[in-house]
Amino acid sequence: MEITRREAVRRLTVLLGSAASASTVTALLSGCETPASTPDWAPAALSSEQVDLLGIVVDRILPRTETPGAVEAGVPRFIDLMLERWAEPEERERFLTGLDGLDGLMRGAEGTTFRVAGAEAQSALLSRLDQEAVQAREDEVDPLPFFAILKEWTLAGYYTSETGATRELQWLPMPGRYDGDVALEEVGRSWA
């Protein structure tokens, strides 16, 4: 189930360019910012058990490599913020039901909970859910399955975090040099 960083960036670009959910677009356009991690943070929409489970899942999607993984970038906190502030009630309920349902799906496949299952079993289940989510997007299913939203929020949370934007992506605070006085002969034609 693990994807390369390059593939994650490609998927995020496609996702944000075309098929992002309304809550994701709303949050990103309104400047959704996950505050820096603090030891006294308590989730508002998720239980502590759900946060632990979510941490395992998002780290399977974007694990730590030479750069920090999804948990270190604050993705579970971002998702909690999405659920609390921007998700519609039906979307929130569908997400929480899907997250809680991971244990049931793993019991059916492996006879154990998602948390206890090995990395290989976790990745196999998430790969299956990913294939279903891709097919749902291709078939334009509405509403999208839980895992499609989870991946969307994971990628959005990671690549809009300080960690994702500055350590994973190339960040240039001011790209190139600004020269406000260039002779027309150097430029050629003027721009409309």
Buried (B, 14 or more C-beta within 10 A) or exposed (E): BBBEBEEBBEBBEEBBEEEBBEBBEBBBEEEBEBEEEEEEBEBEBBEEEBBEBBBBBBBBBBBEEEBBBBBBBBBBBBBBBBBEBBBEEEBBEBBBEBBBEBBEBBBEBBEEEBBEBEEEBBBBBBBBBBEBBBEBBEEEEEEBBBBBBBBBBBBBBBBBBEBBBEBBBEEEEEEEEEEEEEEEEEEEEEEE
